[in-house]
Amino acid sequence: MSQHSEDAKPDAWGAWPEEVLAPLAKRSQSDFEVDFFGSILRRAPDYVDVLRCQGELLSRKGRHVEALDIDRRLARLAPQDAVVLYNLACSLSRNEHGDEALVALRQALETGYDDFEYLELDGDFDLLRADPRFQTLVDEFCPKPKRRPKRTRRKS
């Protein structure tokens, strides 16, 4: 009679039965990490560092609705963290919540987010770029390039 995998235990040498290991071998590292961090969050739902990891993993896997839930939780826990607010704006934009994304992006910029090169290239805002309010917001906070005065040669 075979044991169910949830009842399985390692043998005397610490080896697990194949029925336990086979499903694990088919999973990707990122799937393992999502499940691992999810199990931590079930026990400690406000664990900010784990929420950050989980949000990034879910976003990379294209699970944008779940990532948005994580980013909203993070924004409640760390309302003055510019990167958290920026990531919330990204998630909102990805989930086609344009008005909310602009509000979150403004909050991120107001709290100090300043990686404007990345912001200009960030694919998370592709849908939002057509909205003129997006460029107006970026222009409001993005430092203008400093112009060097022209040097003139003095004739000797």
N, CA, C and O atoms as a GROMACS GRO file, in nm:
protein
  624
    1MET      N    1   0.086  -0.118   0.000
    1MET     CA    2   0.000   0.000   0.000
    1MET      C    3   0.090   0.124   0.000
    1MET      O    4   0.176   0.138   0.087
    2SER      N    5   0.070   0.212  -0.096
    2SER     CA    6   0.155   0.330  -0.109
    2SER      C    7   0.102   0.444  -0.022
    2SER      O    8  -0.018   0.460  -0.002
    3GLN      N    9   0.196   0.522   0.028
    3GLN     CA   10   0.158   0.635   0.113
    3GLN      C   11   0.116   0.752   0.025
    3GLN      O   12   0.163   0.766  -0.088
    4HIS      N   13   0.028   0.836   0.079
    4HIS     CA   14  -0.005   0.962   0.011
    4HIS      C   15   0.112   1.056   0.031
    4HIS      O   16   0.179   1.052   0.134
    5SER      N   17   0.135   1.143  -0.068
    5SER     CA   18   0.253   1.230  -0.061
    5SER      C   19   0.252   1.320   0.062
    5SER      O   20   0.358   1.353   0.114
    6GLU      N   21   0.133   1.362   0.109
    6GLU     CA   22   0.131   1.448   0.227
    6GLU      C   23   0.167   1.370   0.354
    6GLU      O   24   0.205   1.430   0.455
    7ASP      N   25   0.156   1.238   0.350
    7ASP     CA   26   0.194   1.154   0.464
    7ASP      C   27   0.336   1.102   0.452
    7ASP      O   28   0.387   1.040   0.545
    8ALA      N   29   0.401   1.126   0.339
    8ALA     CA   30   0.534   1.070   0.313
    8ALA      C   31   0.637   1.131   0.406
    8ALA      O   32   0.628   1.247   0.446
    9LYS      N   33   0.736   1.049   0.438
    9LYS     CA   34   0.846   1.092   0.524
    9LYS      C   35   0.975   1.041   0.462
    9LYS      O   36   0.974   0.943   0.388
   10PRO      N   37   1.088   1.107   0.492
   10PRO     CA   38   1.215   1.057   0.439
   10PRO      C   39   1.250   0.923   0.504
   10PRO      O   40   1.206   0.892   0.615
   11ASP      N   41   1.329   0.845   0.432
   11ASP     CA   42   1.372   0.717   0.488
   11ASP      C   43   1.485   0.739   0.589
   11ASP      O   44   1.518   0.853   0.622
   12ALA      N   45   1.543   0.632   0.636
   12ALA     CA   46   1.646   0.640   0.740
   12ALA      C   47   1.768   0.719   0.695
   12ALA      O   48   1.840   0.774   0.779
   13TRP      N   49   1.793   0.727   0.565
   13TRP     CA   50   1.909   0.801   0.513
   13TRP      C   51   1.873   0.944   0.473
   13TRP      O   52   1.956   1.017   0.419
   14GLY      N   53   1.750   0.983   0.499
   14GLY     CA   54   1.707   1.119   0.467
   14GLY      C   55   1.657   1.138   0.325
   14GLY      O   56   1.632   1.251   0.282
   15ALA      N   57   1.641   1.028   0.250
   15ALA     CA   58   1.593   1.037   0.112
   15ALA      C   59   1.440   1.038   0.111
   15ALA      O   60   1.376   0.961   0.181
   16TRP      N   61   1.385   1.126   0.030
   16TRP     CA   62   1.240   1.136   0.017
   16TRP      C   63   1.191   1.043  -0.094
   16TRP      O   64   1.264   1.018  -0.190
   17PRO      N   65   1.069   0.991  -0.082
   17PRO     CA   66   1.014   0.905  -0.188
   17PRO      C   67   0.997   0.982  -0.319
   17PRO      O   68   0.974   1.103  -0.319
   18GLU      N   69   1.008   0.911  -0.429
   18GLU     CA   70   0.994   0.970  -0.563
   18GLU      C   71   0.862   1.043  -0.579
   18GLU      O   72   0.856   1.147  -0.645
   19GLU      N   73   0.755   0.991  -0.521
   19GLU     CA   74   0.623   1.055  -0.535
   19GLU      C   75   0.621   1.196  -0.475
   19GLU      O   76   0.538   1.278  -0.514
   20VAL      N   77   0.710   1.223  -0.383
   20VAL     CA   78   0.720   1.356  -0.324
   20VAL      C   79   0.811   1.444  -0.410
   20VAL      O   80   0.781   1.561  -0.432
   21LEU      N   81   0.921   1.389  -0.458
   21LEU     CA   82   1.021   1.467  -0.531
   21LEU      C   83   0.982   1.496  -0.676
   21LEU      O   84   1.016   1.602  -0.728
   22ALA      N   85   0.911   1.406  -0.742
   22ALA     CA   86   0.879   1.423  -0.884
   22ALA      C   87   0.804   1.553  -0.914
   22ALA      O   88   0.844   1.625  -1.005
   23PRO      N   89   0.699   1.586  -0.840
   23PRO     CA   90   0.630   1.713  -0.869
   23PRO      C   91   0.720   1.835  -0.847
   23PRO      O   92   0.708   1.934  -0.919
   24LEU      N   93   0.809   1.827  -0.749
   24LEU     CA   94   0.898   1.940  -0.721
   24LEU      C   95   0.998   1.960  -0.835
   24LEU      O   96   1.033   2.073  -0.866
   25ALA      N   97   1.042   1.852  -0.895
   25ALA     CA   98   1.141   1.861  -1.003
   25ALA      C   99   1.084   1.930  -1.126
   25ALA      O  100   1.159   1.986  -1.206
   26LYS      N  101   0.954   1.928  -1.143
   26LYS     CA  102   0.889   1.988  -1.260
   26LYS      C  103   0.865   2.138  -1.243
   26LYS      O  104   0.831   2.206  -1.340
   27ARG      N  105   0.883   2.190  -1.124
   27ARG     CA  106   0.855   2.331  -1.097
   27ARG      C  107   0.977   2.417  -1.126
   27ARG      O  108   1.091   2.374  -1.109
   28SER      N  109   0.951   2.538  -1.171
   28SER     CA  110   1.062   2.632  -1.195
   28SER      C  111   1.104   2.693  -1.061
   28SER      O  112   1.033   2.685  -0.962
   29GLN      N  113   1.221   2.752  -1.063
   29GLN     CA  114   1.271   2.819  -0.942
   29GLN      C  115   1.177   2.931  -0.900
   29GLN      O  116   1.148   2.948  -0.782
   30SER      N  117   1.129   3.009  -0.998
   30SER     CA  118   1.041   3.121  -0.961
   30SER      C  119   0.907   3.071  -0.906
   30SER      O  120   0.850   3.135  -0.817
   31ASP      N  121   0.856   2.958  -0.957
   31ASP     CA  122   0.733   2.902  -0.899
   31ASP      C  123   0.757   2.859  -0.755
   31ASP      O  124   0.674   2.882  -0.667
   32PHE      N  125   0.872   2.797  -0.732
   32PHE     CA  126   0.907   2.757  -0.595
   32PHE      C  127   0.912   2.880  -0.505
   32PHE      O  128   0.858   2.878  -0.395
   33GLU      N  129   0.977   2.987  -0.552
   33GLU     CA  130   0.991   3.107  -0.470
   33GLU      C  131   0.856   3.172  -0.441
   33GLU      O  132   0.833   3.217  -0.329
   34VAL      N  133   0.768   3.178  -0.540
   34VAL     CA  134   0.634   3.235  -0.518
   34VAL      C  135   0.562   3.156  -0.410
   34VAL      O  136   0.502   3.214  -0.320
   35ASP      N  137   0.568   3.023  -0.419
   35ASP     CA  138   0.503   2.940  -0.316
   35ASP      C  139   0.569   2.958  -0.180
   35ASP      O  140   0.502   2.966  -0.077
   36PHE      N  141   0.702   2.964  -0.180
   36PHE     CA  142   0.777   2.979  -0.055
   36PHE      C  143   0.742   3.111   0.013
   36PHE      O  144   0.708   3.113   0.131
   37PHE      N  145   0.751   3.222  -0.062
   37PHE     CA  146   0.720   3.352  -0.002
   37PHE      C  147   0.572   3.361   0.034
   37PHE      O  148   0.536   3.425   0.133
   38GLY      N  149   0.486   3.296  -0.044
   38GLY     CA  150   0.344   3.293  -0.011
   38GLY      C  151   0.319   3.225   0.123
   38GLY      O  152   0.235   3.270   0.201
   39SER      N  153   0.393   3.117   0.149
   39SER     CA  154   0.375   3.047   0.278
   39SER      C  155   0.422   3.135   0.394
   39SER      O  156   0.362   3.132   0.501
   40ILE      N  157   0.526   3.212   0.373
   40ILE     CA  158   0.571   3.305   0.478
   40ILE      C  159   0.466   3.413   0.502
   40ILE      O  160   0.436   3.448   0.616
   41LEU      N  161   0.409   3.465   0.391
   41LEU     CA  162   0.310   3.573   0.405
   41LEU      C  163   0.180   3.525   0.468
   41LEU      O  164   0.109   3.605   0.528
   42ARG      N  165   0.149   3.397   0.456
   42ARG     CA  166   0.029   3.346   0.525
   42ARG      C  167   0.048   3.354   0.677
   42ARG      O  168  -0.048   3.373   0.751
   43ARG      N  169   0.171   3.339   0.722
   43ARG     CA  170   0.200   3.346   0.865
   43ARG      C  171   0.231   3.489   0.911
   43ARG      O  172   0.203   3.525   1.026
   44ALA      N  173   0.290   3.568   0.822
   44ALA     CA  174   0.331   3.706   0.857
   44ALA      C  175   0.293   3.797   0.741
   44ALA      O  176   0.379   3.836   0.662
   45PRO      N  177   0.165   3.833   0.730
   45PRO     CA  178   0.117   3.906   0.612
   45PRO      C  179   0.175   4.046   0.593
   45PRO      O  180   0.164   4.103   0.484
   46ASP      N  181   0.236   4.103   0.696
   46ASP     CA  182   0.292   4.238   0.686
   46ASP      C  183   0.444   4.238   0.679
   46ASP      O  184   0.507   4.341   0.708
   47TYR      N  185   0.504   4.128   0.643
   47TYR     CA  186   0.650   4.115   0.635
   47TYR      C  187   0.695   4.189   0.507
   47TYR      O  188   0.691   4.133   0.397
   48VAL      N  189   0.738   4.313   0.525
   48VAL     CA  190   0.764   4.404   0.413
   48VAL      C  191   0.869   4.349   0.316
   48VAL      O  192   0.849   4.354   0.195
   49ASP      N  193   0.979   4.296   0.367
   49ASP     CA  194   1.083   4.245   0.276
   49ASP      C  195   1.033   4.129   0.191
   49ASP      O  196   1.067   4.119   0.073
   50VAL      N  197   0.952   4.043   0.250
   50VAL     CA  198   0.896   3.930   0.174
   50VAL      C  199   0.791   3.980   0.075
   50VAL      O  200   0.782   3.929  -0.036
   51LEU      N  201   0.712   4.079   0.115
   51LEU     CA  202   0.615   4.138   0.022
   51LEU      C  203   0.686   4.197  -0.100
   51LEU      O  204   0.639   4.182  -0.213
   52ARG      N  205   0.799   4.264  -0.078
   52ARG     CA  206   0.875   4.321  -0.190
   52ARG      C  207   0.919   4.210  -0.287
   52ARG      O  208   0.902   4.223  -0.408
   53CYS      N  209   0.975   4.103  -0.233
   53CYS     CA  210   1.019   3.991  -0.318
   53CYS      C  211   0.901   3.929  -0.393
   53CYS      O  212   0.910   3.903  -0.512
   54GLN      N  213   0.793   3.906  -0.322
   54GLN     CA  214   0.676   3.843  -0.383
   54GLN      C  215   0.618   3.932  -0.492
   54GLN      O  216   0.581   3.882  -0.599
   55GLY      N  217   0.609   4.061  -0.468
   55GLY     CA  218   0.556   4.152  -0.570
   55GLY      C  219   0.640   4.150  -0.696
   55GLY      O  220   0.587   4.146  -0.807
   56GLU      N  221   0.770   4.152  -0.680
   56GLU     CA  222   0.860   4.149  -0.796
   56GLU      C  223   0.847   4.017  -0.871
   56GLU      O  224   0.840   4.017  -0.994
   57LEU      N  225   0.844   3.906  -0.799
   57LEU     CA  226   0.830   3.775  -0.864
   57LEU      C  227   0.699   3.765  -0.942
   57LEU      O  228   0.698   3.721  -1.057
   58LEU      N  229   0.589   3.805  -0.879
   58LEU     CA  230   0.459   3.796  -0.946
   58LEU      C  231   0.455   3.885  -1.070
   58LEU      O  232   0.400   3.846  -1.173
   59SER      N  233   0.514   4.001  -1.061
   59SER     CA  234   0.518   4.091  -1.176
   59SER      C  235   0.599   4.030  -1.290
   59SER      O  236   0.557   4.032  -1.406
   60ARG      N  237   0.717   3.975  -1.257
   60ARG     CA  238   0.801   3.912  -1.360
   60ARG      C  239   0.732   3.793  -1.426
   60ARG      O  240   0.754   3.766  -1.544
   61LYS      N  241   0.648   3.722  -1.351
   61LYS     CA  242   0.576   3.608  -1.405
   61LYS      C  243   0.450   3.650  -1.482
   61LYS      O  244   0.379   3.566  -1.536
   62GLY      N  245   0.422   3.782  -1.486
   62GLY     CA  246   0.305   3.830  -1.558
   62GLY      C  247   0.176   3.816  -1.479
   62GLY      O  248   0.067   3.828  -1.536
   63ARG      N  249   0.186   3.792  -1.352
   63ARG     CA  250   0.069   3.778  -1.265
   63ARG      C  251   0.039   3.916  -1.205
   63ARG      O  252   0.054   3.939  -1.085
   64HIS      N  253  -0.005   4.007  -1.293
   64HIS     CA  254  -0.014   4.149  -1.259
   64HIS      C  255  -0.125   4.182  -1.159
   64HIS      O  256  -0.110   4.275  -1.080
   65VAL      N  257  -0.234   4.108  -1.160
   65VAL     CA  258  -0.342   4.135  -1.064
   65VAL      C  259  -0.294   4.102  -0.923
   65VAL      O  260  -0.318   4.177  -0.829
   66GLU      N  261  -0.225   3.988  -0.908
   66GLU     CA  262  -0.171   3.950  -0.777
   66GLU      C  263  -0.060   4.046  -0.733
   66GLU      O  264  -0.050   4.080  -0.616
   67ALA      N  265   0.022   4.088  -0.828
   67ALA     CA  266   0.129   4.184  -0.796
   67ALA      C  267   0.068   4.316  -0.748
   67ALA      O  268   0.121   4.379  -0.656
   68LEU      N  269  -0.041   4.358  -0.809
   68LEU     CA  270  -0.107   4.482  -0.766
   68LEU      C  271  -0.156   4.470  -0.622
   68LEU      O  272  -0.142   4.564  -0.545
   69ASP      N  273  -0.212   4.356  -0.586
   69ASP     CA  274  -0.256   4.335  -0.448
   69ASP      C  275  -0.139   4.350  -0.351
   69ASP      O  276  -0.152   4.414  -0.247
   70ILE      N  277  -0.026   4.290  -0.386
   70ILE     CA  278   0.094   4.300  -0.302
   70ILE      C  279   0.140   4.446  -0.294
   70ILE      O  280   0.172   4.495  -0.185
   71ASP      N  281   0.145   4.515  -0.408
   71ASP     CA  282   0.192   4.653  -0.409
   71ASP      C  283   0.100   4.746  -0.330
   71ASP      O  284   0.147   4.842  -0.268
   72ARG      N  285  -0.029   4.720  -0.332
   72ARG     CA  286  -0.122   4.800  -0.250
   72ARG      C  287  -0.095   4.777  -0.100
   72ARG      O  288  -0.096   4.871  -0.021
   73ARG      N  289  -0.070   4.652  -0.064
   73ARG     CA  290  -0.038   4.621   0.076
   73ARG      C  291   0.091   4.692   0.118
   73ARG      O  292   0.098   4.751   0.226
   74LEU      N  293   0.191   4.685   0.032
   74LEU     CA  294   0.318   4.752   0.062
   74LEU      C  295   0.300   4.902   0.079
   74LEU      O  296   0.359   4.962   0.168
   75ALA      N  297   0.220   4.963  -0.006
   75ALA     CA  298   0.199   5.108   0.002
   75ALA      C  299   0.130   5.146   0.132
   75ALA      O  300   0.154   5.254   0.186
   76ARG      N  301   0.044   5.059   0.183
   76ARG     CA  302  -0.019   5.087   0.314
   76ARG      C  303   0.084   5.075   0.426
   76ARG      O  304   0.078   5.150   0.524
   77LEU      N  305   0.178   4.981   0.412
   77LEU     CA  306   0.277   4.957   0.517
   77LEU      C  307   0.395   5.054   0.511
   77LEU      O  308   0.456   5.083   0.614
   78ALA      N  309   0.426   5.103   0.392
   78ALA     CA  310   0.542   5.192   0.374
   78ALA      C  311   0.502   5.311   0.287
   78ALA      O  312   0.552   5.324   0.175
   79PRO      N  313   0.414   5.397   0.336
   79PRO     CA  314   0.358   5.505   0.254
   79PRO      C  315   0.457   5.614   0.215
   79PRO      O  316   0.426   5.697   0.129
   80GLN      N  317   0.574   5.617   0.275
   80GLN     CA  318   0.674   5.719   0.240
   80GLN      C  319   0.791   5.660   0.162
   80GLN      O  320   0.890   5.729   0.140
   81ASP      N  321   0.781   5.536   0.120
   81ASP     CA  322   0.888   5.471   0.044
   81ASP      C  323   0.865   5.498  -0.105
   81ASP      O  324   0.770   5.448  -0.164
   82ALA      N  325   0.953   5.578  -0.164
   82ALA     CA  326   0.937   5.620  -0.303
   82ALA      C  327   0.937   5.501  -0.400
   82ALA      O  328   0.862   5.502  -0.497
   83VAL      N  329   1.018   5.400  -0.374
   83VAL     CA  330   1.024   5.284  -0.464
   83VAL      C  331   0.896   5.202  -0.453
   83VAL      O  332   0.845   5.152  -0.553
   84VAL      N  333   0.844   5.188  -0.333
   84VAL     CA  334   0.717   5.117  -0.315
   84VAL      C  335   0.606   5.188  -0.392
   84VAL      O  336   0.526   5.124  -0.460
   85LEU      N  337   0.602   5.320  -0.382
   85LEU     CA  338   0.499   5.396  -0.453
   85LEU      C  339   0.518   5.389  -0.604
   85LEU      O  340   0.421   5.382  -0.679
   86TYR      N  341   0.643   5.390  -0.648
   86TYR     CA  342   0.672   5.376  -0.791
   86TYR      C  343   0.623   5.240  -0.841
   86TYR      O  344   0.559   5.231  -0.946
   87ASN      N  345   0.653   5.134  -0.765
   87ASN     CA  346   0.609   5.000  -0.805
   87ASN      C  347   0.457   4.989  -0.805
   87ASN      O  348   0.400   4.921  -0.890
   88LEU      N  349   0.392   5.057  -0.712
   88LEU     CA  350   0.245   5.061  -0.712
   88LEU      C  351   0.196   5.127  -0.840
   88LEU      O  352   0.102   5.078  -0.903
   89ALA      N  353   0.257   5.239  -0.878
   89ALA     CA  354   0.218   5.307  -1.002
   89ALA      C  355   0.235   5.214  -1.122
   89ALA      O  356   0.150   5.210  -1.211
   90CYS      N  357   0.344   5.139  -1.124
   90CYS     CA  358   0.368   5.043  -1.232
   90CYS      C  359   0.258   4.938  -1.237
   90CYS      O  360   0.203   4.911  -1.344
   91SER      N  361   0.225   4.881  -1.122
   91SER     CA  362   0.121   4.778  -1.116
   91SER      C  363  -0.015   4.832  -1.158
   91SER      O  364  -0.090   4.767  -1.230
   92LEU      N  365  -0.045   4.952  -1.111
   92LEU     CA  366  -0.173   5.014  -1.148
   92LEU      C  367  -0.179   5.036  -1.299
   92LEU      O  368  -0.282   5.012  -1.361
   93SER      N  369  -0.069   5.083  -1.357
   93SER     CA  370  -0.065   5.106  -1.500
   93SER      C  371  -0.081   4.974  -1.576
   93SER      O  372  -0.158   4.966  -1.672
   94ARG      N  373  -0.009   4.871  -1.534
   94ARG     CA  374  -0.018   4.739  -1.598
   94ARG      C  375  -0.161   4.684  -1.594
   94ARG      O  376  -0.203   4.611  -1.684
   95ASN      N  377  -0.233   4.719  -1.489
   95ASN     CA  378  -0.371   4.669  -1.473
   95ASN      C  379  -0.474   4.769  -1.525
   95ASN      O  380  -0.593   4.758  -1.496
   96GLU      N  381  -0.426   4.867  -1.602
   96GLU     CA  382  -0.511   4.965  -1.671
   96GLU      C  383  -0.593   5.052  -1.576
   96GLU      O  384  -0.709   5.084  -1.604
   97HIS      N  385  -0.532   5.090  -1.465
   97HIS     CA  386  -0.592   5.184  -1.371
   97HIS      C  387  -0.514   5.316  -1.384
   97HIS      O  388  -0.441   5.357  -1.294
   98GLY      N  389  -0.532   5.382  -1.499
   98GLY     CA  390  -0.452   5.498  -1.535
   98GLY      C  391  -0.458   5.613  -1.437
   98GLY      O  392  -0.355   5.668  -1.400
   99ASP      N  393  -0.578   5.650  -1.394
   99ASP     CA  394  -0.591   5.764  -1.302
   99ASP      C  395  -0.519   5.735  -1.170
   99ASP      O  396  -0.446   5.820  -1.118
  100GLU      N  397  -0.540   5.616  -1.116
  100GLU     CA  398  -0.474   5.578  -0.991
  100GLU      C  399  -0.322   5.569  -1.010
  100GLU      O  400  -0.246   5.604  -0.920
  101ALA      N  401  -0.279   5.521  -1.127
  101ALA     CA  402  -0.136   5.510  -1.155
  101ALA      C  403  -0.070   5.648  -1.154
  101ALA      O  404   0.039   5.664  -1.100
  102LEU      N  405  -0.136   5.746  -1.211
  102LEU     CA  406  -0.081   5.881  -1.212
  102LEU      C  407  -0.071   5.939  -1.071
  102LEU      O  408   0.025   6.008  -1.039
  103VAL      N  409  -0.171   5.911  -0.988
  103VAL     CA  410  -0.168   5.958  -0.849
  103VAL      C  411  -0.051   5.893  -0.775
  103VAL      O  412   0.023   5.961  -0.704
  104ALA      N  413  -0.035   5.761  -0.792
  104ALA     CA  414   0.074   5.690  -0.725
  104ALA      C  415   0.210   5.736  -0.776
  104ALA      O  416   0.305   5.748  -0.699
  105LEU      N  417   0.220   5.762  -0.906
  105LEU     CA  418   0.346   5.809  -0.962
  105LEU      C  419   0.380   5.948  -0.906
  105LEU      O  420   0.496   5.975  -0.873
  106ARG      N  421   0.281   6.034  -0.896
  106ARG     CA  422   0.304   6.166  -0.836
  106ARG      C  423   0.354   6.150  -0.692
  106ARG      O  424   0.449   6.217  -0.651
  107GLN      N  425   0.291   6.062  -0.616
  107GLN     CA  426   0.335   6.039  -0.478
  107GLN      C  427   0.478   5.988  -0.475
  107GLN      O  428   0.557   6.029  -0.390
  108ALA      N  429   0.512   5.898  -0.566
  108ALA     CA  430   0.650   5.846  -0.571
  108ALA      C  431   0.748   5.958  -0.600
  108ALA      O  432   0.853   5.967  -0.535
  109LEU      N  433   0.716   6.042  -0.695
  109LEU     CA  434   0.804   6.154  -0.730
  109LEU      C  435   0.814   6.254  -0.616
  109LEU      O  436   0.922   6.308  -0.588
  110GLU      N  437   0.702   6.280  -0.550
  110GLU     CA  438   0.703   6.375  -0.439
  110GLU      C  439   0.783   6.322  -0.319
  110GLU      O  440   0.838   6.400  -0.242
  111THR      N  441   0.789   6.191  -0.303
  111THR     CA  442   0.863   6.134  -0.191
  111THR      C  443   1.008   6.105  -0.227
  111THR      O  444   1.084   6.053  -0.145
  112GLY      N  445   1.048   6.138  -0.351
  112GLY     CA  446   1.190   6.131  -0.383
  112GLY      C  447   1.231   6.036  -0.494
  112GLY      O  448   1.351   6.023  -0.520
  113TYR      N  449   1.138   5.970  -0.560
  113TYR     CA  450   1.181   5.883  -0.670
  113TYR      C  451   1.246   5.972  -0.777
  113TYR      O  452   1.188   6.071  -0.819
  114ASP      N  453   1.368   5.935  -0.820
  114ASP     CA  454   1.439   6.023  -0.912
  114ASP      C  455   1.516   5.951  -1.022
  114ASP      O  456   1.608   6.008  -1.081
  115ASP      N  457   1.481   5.827  -1.050
  115ASP     CA  458   1.549   5.756  -1.159
  115ASP      C  459   1.471   5.782  -1.289
  115ASP      O  460   1.396   5.697  -1.337
  116PHE      N  461   1.490   5.902  -1.343
  116PHE     CA  462   1.412   5.945  -1.458
  116PHE      C  463   1.449   5.870  -1.586
  116PHE      O  464   1.365   5.852  -1.673
  117GLU      N  465   1.575   5.828  -1.597
  117GLU     CA  466   1.614   5.747  -1.713
  117GLU      C  467   1.535   5.618  -1.717
  117GLU      O  468   1.484   5.579  -1.822
  118TYR      N  469   1.524   5.552  -1.601
  118TYR     CA  470   1.448   5.427  -1.595
  118TYR      C  471   1.299   5.454  -1.620
  118TYR      O  472   1.234   5.380  -1.693
  119LEU      N  473   1.248   5.558  -1.561
  119LEU     CA  474   1.107   5.594  -1.578
  119LEU      C  475   1.074   5.614  -1.725
  119LEU      O  476   0.969   5.570  -1.772
  120GLU      N  477   1.162   5.680  -1.798
  120GLU     CA  478   1.137   5.706  -1.941
  120GLU      C  479   1.132   5.577  -2.022
  120GLU      O  480   1.064   5.572  -2.125
  121LEU      N  481   1.203   5.473  -1.978
  121LEU     CA  482   1.211   5.347  -2.054
  121LEU      C  483   1.120   5.237  -1.999
  121LEU      O  484   1.102   5.135  -2.065
  122ASP      N  485   1.065   5.256  -1.881
  122ASP     CA  486   0.990   5.152  -1.812
  122ASP      C  487   0.867   5.110  -1.892
  122ASP      O  488   0.775   5.189  -1.912
  123GLY      N  489   0.866   4.984  -1.936
  123GLY     CA  490   0.755   4.930  -2.014
  123GLY      C  491   0.624   4.923  -1.938
  123GLY      O  492   0.518   4.911  -1.999
  124ASP      N  493   0.630   4.929  -1.806
  124ASP     CA  494   0.507   4.925  -1.727
  124ASP      C  495   0.417   5.044  -1.758
  124ASP      O  496   0.295   5.038  -1.738
  125PHE      N  497   0.477   5.152  -1.807
  125PHE     CA  498   0.398   5.273  -1.835
  125PHE      C  499   0.363   5.289  -1.983
  125PHE      O  500   0.315   5.395  -2.023
  126ASP      N  501   0.385   5.187  -2.064
  126ASP     CA  502   0.359   5.199  -2.207
  126ASP      C  503   0.215   5.242  -2.237
  126ASP      O  504   0.193   5.326  -2.323
  127LEU      N  505   0.118   5.185  -2.167
  127LEU     CA  506  -0.021   5.223  -2.192
  127LEU      C  507  -0.051   5.365  -2.145
  127LEU      O  508  -0.139   5.432  -2.199
  128LEU      N  509   0.022   5.409  -2.045
  128LEU     CA  510  -0.003   5.542  -1.987
  128LEU      C  511   0.065   5.654  -2.065
  128LEU      O  512   0.025   5.770  -2.053
  129ARG      N  513   0.165   5.621  -2.143
  129ARG     CA  514   0.240   5.725  -2.215
  129ARG      C  515   0.154   5.805  -2.313
  129ARG      O  516   0.186   5.920  -2.343
  130ALA      N  517   0.047   5.748  -2.362
  130ALA     CA  518  -0.042   5.819  -2.454
  130ALA      C  519  -0.123   5.927  -2.382
  130ALA      O  520  -0.178   6.016  -2.446
  131ASP      N  521  -0.130   5.919  -2.249
  131ASP     CA  522  -0.205   6.016  -2.171
  131ASP      C  523  -0.116   6.139  -2.152
  131ASP      O  524  -0.008   6.127  -2.094
  132PRO      N  525  -0.158   6.257  -2.199
  132PRO     CA  526  -0.073   6.376  -2.186
  132PRO      C  527  -0.039   6.410  -2.041
  132PRO      O  528   0.062   6.476  -2.015
  133ARG      N  529  -0.121   6.367  -1.947
  133ARG     CA  530  -0.093   6.394  -1.806
  133ARG      C  531   0.035   6.325  -1.760
  133ARG      O  532   0.104   6.372  -1.669
  134PHE      N  533   0.066   6.212  -1.823
  134PHE     CA  534   0.188   6.139  -1.786
  134PHE      C  535   0.312   6.223  -1.816
  134PHE      O  536   0.397   6.241  -1.729
  135GLN      N  537   0.321   6.274  -1.939
  135GLN     CA  538   0.440   6.352  -1.975
  135GLN      C  539   0.445   6.483  -1.897
  135GLN      O  540   0.554   6.529  -1.861
  136THR      N  541   0.329   6.544  -1.871
  136THR     CA  542   0.326   6.665  -1.791
  136THR      C  543   0.380   6.639  -1.651
  136THR      O  544   0.456   6.720  -1.597
  137LEU      N  545   0.342   6.526  -1.593
  137LEU     CA  546   0.390   6.488  -1.461
  137LEU      C  547   0.541   6.464  -1.461
  137LEU      O  548   0.612   6.512  -1.373
  138VAL      N  549   0.589   6.392  -1.559
  138VAL     CA  550   0.733   6.365  -1.569
  138VAL      C  551   0.809   6.496  -1.587
  138VAL      O  552   0.911   6.519  -1.521
  139ASP      N  553   0.759   6.582  -1.675
  139ASP     CA  554   0.826   6.711  -1.698
  139ASP      C  555   0.829   6.797  -1.573
  139ASP      O  556   0.924   6.872  -1.550
  140GLU      N  557   0.725   6.787  -1.491
  140GLU     CA  558   0.719   6.867  -1.368
  140GLU      C  559   0.832   6.830  -1.271
  140GLU      O  560   0.885   6.917  -1.202
  141PHE      N  561   0.868   6.704  -1.266
  141PHE     CA  562   0.966   6.659  -1.167
  141PHE      C  563   1.105   6.633  -1.224
  141PHE      O  564   1.204   6.638  -1.151
  142CYS      N  565   1.114   6.606  -1.352
  142CYS     CA  566   1.243   6.573  -1.413
  142CYS      C  567   1.329   6.698  -1.421
  142CYS      O  568   1.286   6.800  -1.475
  143PRO      N  569   1.451   6.688  -1.368
  143PRO     CA  570   1.538   6.807  -1.376
  143PRO      C  571   1.573   6.838  -1.522
  143PRO      O  572   1.597   6.749  -1.603
  144LYS      N  573   1.575   6.964  -1.550
  144LYS     CA  574   1.610   7.008  -1.685
  144LYS      C  575   1.761   6.996  -1.703
  144LYS      O  576   1.837   7.024  -1.610
  145PRO      N  577   1.805   6.955  -1.821
  145PRO     CA  578   1.950   6.946  -1.841
  145PRO      C  579   2.013   7.085  -1.831
  145PRO      O  580   1.960   7.184  -1.881
  146LYS      N  581   2.126   7.088  -1.765
  146LYS     CA  582   2.195   7.216  -1.750
  146LYS      C  583   2.268   7.247  -1.879
  146LYS      O  584   2.335   7.162  -1.938
  147ARG      N  585   2.254   7.370  -1.921
  147ARG     CA  586   2.324   7.414  -2.043
  147ARG      C  587   2.454   7.479  -2.003
  147ARG      O  588   2.460   7.563  -1.914
  148ARG      N  589   2.555   7.438  -2.070
  148ARG     CA  590   2.684   7.502  -2.047
  148ARG      C  591   2.693   7.628  -2.131
  148ARG      O  592   2.651   7.630  -2.247
  149PRO      N  593   2.746   7.730  -2.072
  149PRO     CA  594   2.761   7.852  -2.152
  149PRO      C  595   2.861   7.826  -2.265
  149PRO      O  596   2.960   7.754  -2.249
  150LYS      N  597   2.833   7.886  -2.376
  150LYS     CA  598   2.924   7.872  -2.489
  150LYS      C  599   3.054   7.944  -2.457
  150LYS      O  600   3.054   8.056  -2.404
  151ARG      N  601   3.161   7.880  -2.489
  151ARG     CA  602   3.292   7.943  -2.470
  151ARG      C  603   3.330   8.014  -2.599
  151ARG      O  604   3.314   7.962  -2.709
  152THR      N  605   3.378   8.127  -2.580
  152THR     CA  606   3.425   8.201  -2.698
  152THR      C  607   3.576   8.213  -2.687
  152THR      O  608   3.632   8.228  -2.579
  153ARG      N  609   3.637   8.205  -2.798
  153ARG     CA  610   3.783   8.219  -2.800
  153ARG      C  611   3.819   8.365  -2.800
  153ARG      O  612   3.763   8.447  -2.873
  154ARG      N  613   3.912   8.394  -2.717
  154ARG     CA  614   3.961   8.531  -2.717
  154ARG      C  615   4.079   8.538  -2.812
  154ARG      O  616   4.167   8.452  -2.815
  155LYS      N  617   4.076   8.639  -2.887
  155LYS     CA  618   4.190   8.660  -2.977
  155LYS      C  619   4.302   8.722  -2.899
  155LYS      O  620   4.279   8.816  -2.822
  156SER      N  621   4.421   8.674  -2.916
  156SER     CA  622   4.533   8.731  -2.842
  156SER      C  623   4.607   8.832  -2.925
  156SER      O  624   4.705   8.890  -2.879
   0.00000   0.00000   0.00000
